[in-house]
Amino acid sequence: MTLIPPTERVYAVVLNAQAGRGLALREWPRLKAELERRHLRYTLVQEADGAAALARVQALAPGTAVMALGGEGTVRALLPALVDTGRPLAVIPLGTGNDFAGMLRLRPGQFGEALDRLNHTPRQVDALDVRLLAGDNAGSRHLLLNGLGLGFDAQVTANMTRAPASLRGLAQYAWGAALSVRELTLTEVRVEVDGQLLYGGPSALAAAMNGTRYGGGFLISPESDPRDGRLNVLVSGPVNRSSLIHLMALVLRGRHLGHPAVHHGAGQHVRIRWERPVPVHLDGDLHGQVQELTAEVLPGAVTLLNA
């Protein structure tokens, strides 16, 4: 891929004022000063919601670079304007979890480091095409960069909103997880990868991942590679509260794949069907209750400028 010098690009800086509980908005003046110090040309896109920001970006010329200032949700909202469009993406992490950025070793608030990487050769990374088939929002399509979780994982995301405001990232996730362990329920699930049964039976959670981590640092899918043209799928077998707590400790270090209660695989397509609706999160954002969904990998669909 041809390397275009950063100063020859025009960047649409998409500012999510709600990202990181307002952190992105508070930090914008510091990023603005860094952009101007480096003589990088930009236009600011700041809208009240993701749909309005997406419309603004979709109206830009296909080659315009998009700089997302926020978290996973900010990037996810922009993916329809980035997937297979020729608009490259630069991630400036300032959200709650920043898990895809964390996998790339991009640290929140380290603007110099993130902008230095604009001198690197752009990389093509995969995305996920998710279809919700039964439950809330049935028939809807969603593009993801990092991944999704169902059951316990999504319940943790819901409970994170009840955490003290002083907690961020991994600490906030751990707080939500502690609440969710007490509310643990198992539901029958059937998970197929590329048409083959991966697991069928009682389960607490399932995840389909392009990235390696979620929840501010839990290495749920340590074998994931967002450039390999595959998605990675993980599903639990029967667990109780004590075994789930033990599994969480293993997941934190990415050492859970050999556990007998963990089933995992990789492929191009996954179908997950639950006996009853369970909560779902998409790149960390809750999307109600779902009973069945599919996810398909889109190889090399996003051009990432600062991988």
C-alpha positions in Angstrom: 0.0 0.0 0.0 1.3 3.5 -0.9 2.3 5.6 2.1 0.9 9.1 1.9 2.7 11.5 4.2 0.5 12.6 7.1 0.7 16.3 6.2 -0.7 15.5 2.7 -3.9 14.1 4.1 -7.0 15.9 5.3 -8.4 14.4 8.5 -12.1 14.5 9.7 -11.7 14.4 13.4 -14.9 12.9 14.9 -15.3 13.9 18.5 -17.7 11.9 20.6 -18.4 14.3 23.5 -19.9 11.5 25.6 -16.9 9.1 25.2 -15.1 8.2 28.4 -17.8 10.1 30.4 -16.8 13.4 28.8 -13.1 12.7 28.7 -12.9 13.1 24.9 -14.5 16.5 25.0 -12.2 17.7 27.8 -9.1 16.4 26.0 -9.9 17.9 22.6 -8.0 21.1 23.1 -4.8 19.2 23.9 -5.3 17.0 20.7 -6.1 20.1 18.7 -2.8 21.7 19.8 -0.9 18.6 18.8 -2.5 18.4 15.4 -1.6 22.0 14.7 1.9 21.6 16.0 2.4 18.9 13.5 0.8 20.9 10.7 -1.9 18.3 10.1 -5.0 19.6 8.3 -8.3 18.6 9.8 -12.0 19.4 10.1 -13.9 18.8 13.3 -17.0 16.6 13.2 -19.0 17.0 16.5 -22.6 15.9 16.4 -25.1 15.1 19.1 -25.4 11.4 18.1 -23.6 8.7 16.1 -26.1 8.8 13.2 -25.5 12.5 12.6 -21.7 12.0 12.7 -22.0 9.0 10.3 -24.0 11.1 7.8 -21.3 13.9 8.0 -18.5 11.4 7.3 -20.4 9.6 4.5 -20.7 12.9 2.8 -16.9 13.3 2.7 -14.8 12.4 -0.3 -13.9 8.6 -0.2 -10.2 9.3 0.4 -10.7 11.5 3.4 -9.0 10.1 6.5 -11.2 9.7 9.6 -9.8 10.3 13.0 -12.1 8.8 15.7 -11.7 10.5 19.1 -13.5 8.2 21.6 -13.9 4.5 22.3 -15.2 1.4 20.6 -18.7 2.8 20.3 -17.4 5.9 18.4 -15.6 3.7 15.9 -18.5 1.3 15.5 -20.9 4.2 14.6 -18.5 5.2 11.8 -17.9 1.8 10.3 -20.5 2.0 7.6 -18.5 5.0 6.2 -15.2 3.1 6.5 -15.7 -0.5 5.4 -14.6 -0.9 1.8 -15.0 2.8 1.1 -11.4 3.9 0.8 -11.7 6.2 3.8 -8.8 5.2 6.2 -9.2 5.3 10.0 -7.0 6.6 12.7 -8.0 5.6 16.3 -7.4 8.1 19.1 -8.6 6.2 22.2 -10.5 8.1 24.9 -13.4 5.8 25.6 -14.4 3.6 28.6 -12.7 0.3 27.6 -10.5 1.1 24.5 -10.0 -2.6 24.0 -9.3 -2.7 20.2 -6.9 0.2 20.7 -5.4 -1.5 23.7 -4.7 -4.6 21.6 -2.7 -2.2 19.3 -0.9 -0.8 22.3 -2.5 2.6 21.8 -2.8 4.3 25.2 -5.6 6.7 26.1 -4.3 10.3 26.2 -1.0 9.5 24.5 -1.7 11.7 21.5 1.9 12.1 20.4 2.3 8.3 20.2 -0.9 7.8 18.3 -0.1 10.6 15.8 3.5 9.4 15.4 2.1 6.2 14.0 0.5 8.1 11.1 3.9 7.8 9.5 3.6 4.0 9.5 2.4 2.1 6.4 -1.4 1.7 6.7 -2.7 -1.8 7.5 -5.9 -3.6 6.4 -7.8 -5.1 9.3 -10.9 -7.2 9.3 -14.4 -6.2 10.5 -17.4 -8.3 11.5 -20.8 -8.2 9.8 -23.4 -9.1 12.5 -27.1 -9.9 11.8 -29.6 -10.0 14.7 -32.1 -12.7 13.7 -34.4 -13.1 16.7 -35.1 -11.0 19.7 -34.9 -7.2 20.1 -33.9 -5.4 16.9 -34.4 -8.5 14.9 -33.5 -8.0 11.2 -30.9 -5.3 12.0 -27.3 -5.4 10.7 -24.3 -4.1 12.6 -20.6 -3.7 11.6 -18.1 -4.3 14.4 -14.3 -3.9 14.7 -13.7 -5.6 18.0 -16.4 -8.1 18.8 -19.6 -9.1 20.6 -20.6 -10.9 23.8 -23.8 -12.6 24.8 -25.2 -13.7 28.2 -22.9 -13.1 31.2 -20.6 -10.7 29.2 -23.4 -8.5 28.2 -24.9 -8.6 31.7 -21.5 -7.4 33.0 -21.7 -4.5 30.5 -25.1 -3.6 31.8 -24.0 -3.7 35.4 -21.0 -1.5 34.7 -23.3 1.4 34.3 -24.0 1.0 38.1 -20.4 1.2 39.1 -19.0 4.2 41.0 -18.0 7.1 38.7 -14.4 6.9 40.0 -13.9 3.5 38.4 -12.7 3.2 34.7 -11.7 0.5 32.3 -10.7 -2.8 33.9 -11.8 -1.8 37.5 -15.2 -0.8 36.2 -15.6 -4.1 34.4 -14.5 -6.1 37.5 -17.2 -4.2 39.5 -19.9 -5.1 37.0 -18.6 -8.7 36.9 -18.9 -9.1 40.6 -22.6 -8.2 40.4 -23.2 -10.4 37.4 -21.7 -13.5 39.1 -24.4 -13.2 41.8 -27.1 -13.1 39.0 -25.6 -16.0 37.0 -28.1 -18.1 35.0 -27.4 -20.8 32.4 -29.3 -21.1 29.1 -29.2 -23.8 26.4 -27.3 -22.6 23.3 -26.2 -24.0 20.0 -23.1 -22.5 18.3 -22.0 -23.4 14.8 -18.8 -22.2 13.1 -18.7 -22.5 9.3 -21.7 -24.8 9.5 -20.1 -27.2 12.0 -21.3 -27.6 15.6 -18.8 -26.1 18.1 -21.0 -26.5 21.2 -24.5 -27.3 22.2 -25.8 -27.3 25.8 -26.1 -25.1 28.9 -24.0 -22.0 28.8 -23.3 -18.8 30.6 -21.8 -16.8 27.7 -20.7 -16.8 24.1 -18.4 -14.3 22.3 -17.4 -13.7 18.6 -14.3 -11.7 18.4 -12.1 -9.9 15.8 -9.9 -8.4 18.6 -8.3 -10.1 21.5 -9.9 -8.4 24.5 -12.9 -6.7 26.0 -13.9 -5.2 29.4 -10.9 -2.9 29.6 -8.3 -5.7 29.4 -9.9 -9.2 29.7 -8.1 -11.4 27.1 -11.2 -13.3 26.1 -9.8 -14.3 22.7 -5.9 -14.4 22.9 -5.6 -16.2 19.6 -7.5 -13.5 17.6 -5.6 -11.7 14.8 -7.7 -8.9 13.1 -5.6 -9.4 9.9 -6.1 -13.2 9.5 -9.5 -13.2 7.8 -11.1 -15.2 10.6 -13.3 -14.5 13.6 -12.8 -16.4 16.8 -15.6 -17.9 18.8 -15.7 -18.8 22.5 -18.6 -20.4 24.5 -18.8 -21.7 28.0 -20.1 -25.0 29.0 -21.9 -25.5 32.4 -20.4 -23.4 35.1 -21.4 -22.4 38.7 -20.5 -19.2 40.5 -17.2 -20.4 41.9 -16.0 -22.0 38.6 -17.0 -18.8 36.8 -14.9 -16.7 39.1 -12.0 -19.0 38.5 -12.5 -18.7 34.8 -12.6 -14.9 35.0 -9.2 -14.9 36.6 -7.9 -17.1 33.8 -9.5 -14.9 31.1 -7.8 -11.8 32.6 -4.4 -13.4 31.7 -5.6 -15.2 28.5 -5.0 -18.6 30.0 -8.5 -20.1 29.7 -8.5 -21.8 26.3 -7.4 -25.2 27.8 -10.1 -25.2 30.4 -12.7 -28.0 30.0 -15.6 -25.6 30.3 -14.4 -23.4 27.5 -15.1 -24.3 23.8 -13.4 -22.2 21.1 -12.9 -22.2 17.4 -12.2 -20.0 14.4 -13.7 -19.5 11.0 -15.5 -17.1 8.6 -19.0 -17.4 9.9 -20.8 -18.2 13.2 -24.4 -18.8 14.1 -25.5 -18.6 17.7 -29.0 -19.6 18.9 -30.2 -19.5 22.5 -33.2 -21.3 23.9 -34.4 -18.0 25.3 -33.3 -14.4 24.7 -30.1 -13.2 26.4 -28.5 -9.8 26.6 -26.0 -8.8 23.9 -23.3 -6.2 23.6 -21.8 -5.1 20.3 -18.3 -3.6 20.6 -19.2 -2.9 24.2 -22.6 -1.2 23.6 -25.8 -3.0 24.8 -28.4 -3.9 22.2 -31.2 -5.5 24.2 -32.0 -9.2 24.3 -31.3 -11.5 21.4 -32.1 -15.2 20.8 -30.3 -15.8 17.5 -27.6 -14.0 15.5 -24.9 -14.6 12.9 -21.5 -13.0 12.4 -19.3 -13.1 9.4 -15.8 -11.8 8.9 -15.1 -9.1 6.3 -11.4 -9.6 5.5 -9.3 -6.5 5.2 -12.4 -4.3 5.2 -10.9 -1.3 7.1 -7.7 0.6 6.4 -6.1 1.5 9.7 -3.5 4.3 9.7 -2.0 4.0 13.1 -2.0 0.2 13.8 
